[in-house]
């Protein structure tokens, strides 16, 4: 299913695109008690579904407590979502096995895997990188392409 085409004057995030690594604030007033009374929760855009236009937001990024939300950012209003100026270089996280293991969202990001392979010719550690530098343990495709449990 693809997202409907919308007038960008009604939805300011209509042309957001992948926005991978972008830090956002998501409004959850009913859960403010879980966030020291603040209804705005910080998240990182960790995946993008090209077919549907949906994004995966990851809360508590890089911790054992990561939580994911699938959301159509293009349909959100400023009262529900704020973009920050901060970015995390998720391709660096994806290419670094130590960092990648810290984030299940990065490990499972289909969009990141595609971007990494487009730049480097292979998944990290597969030994088939364009530079000829390989090594490390190869990762199974099933581990990298498994779905999100939300």
C-alpha positions, -999 to 999 in steps of 0.1 A, spaced: 0 0 0 14 34 -9 7 66 10 -18 90 -5 -5 121 -23 -11 151 -1 -9 189 -3 24 199 13 8 231 27 -15 208 48 13 184 58 47 201 61 66 168 62 51 156 29 84 156 10 106 144 39 120 114 19 141 87 37 155 111 64 177 83 77 196 92 109 175 123 115 166 129 151 130 137 157 107 145 187 74 127 187 44 139 208 30 113 232 11 132 259 -4 101 276 31 87 281 47 118 295 51 101 329 76 77 313 97 107 301 101 127 333 69 146 325 79 156 290 54 146 263 80 149 235 100 117 230 133 117 212 137 91 184 159 85 154 147 76 119 164 42 114 146 28 83 125 38 54 101 17 34 104 29 -2 72 12 -14 49 26 13 68 58 23 67 47 60 95 54 84 107 34 114 114 56 144 136 41 171 133 54 207 162 49 232 185 44 202 216 24 208 204 9 241 191 -25 252 156 -7 255 152 3 219 115 6 209 104 10 173 74 27 157 63 24 121 49 58 111 40 78 80 60 109 87 47 126 56 12 126 72 22 141 105 15 176 117 40 198 137 17 192 167 27 155 165 63 156 153 93 180 153 124 176 133 156 184 150 189 196 133 207 166 147 217 135 127 234 102 134 256 87 107 237 54 105 259 42 76 289 44 99 269 25 126 260 -1 100 296 -5 88 310 -8 123 302 -43 138 306 -30 174 282 -1 169 258 -22 148 255 -48 176 244 -20 199 213 -12 178 188 -39 166 172 -12 145 204 -6 126 211 -43 122 176 -48 108 173 -18 86 167 -29 50 172 6 37 206 10 54 217 -24 40 208 -13 5 226 20 9 257 4 24 258 -22 -4 254 5 -30 284 23 -16 307 -6 -7 295 -34 -29 288 -59 -1 274 -62 34 300 -53 61 323 -81 70 314 -102 39 349 -100 24 335 -87 -9 339 -50 -4 349 -29 -35 382 -19 -19 393 -55 -17 396 -53 20 376 -80 36 377 -101 67 356 -105 96 326 -128 100 300 -127 72 265 -119 84 236 -140 72 211 -123 50 182 -135 72 196 -117 102 199 -84 83 166 -86 65 144 -98 94 113 -78 101 105 -55 130 86 -66 160 66 -38 173 
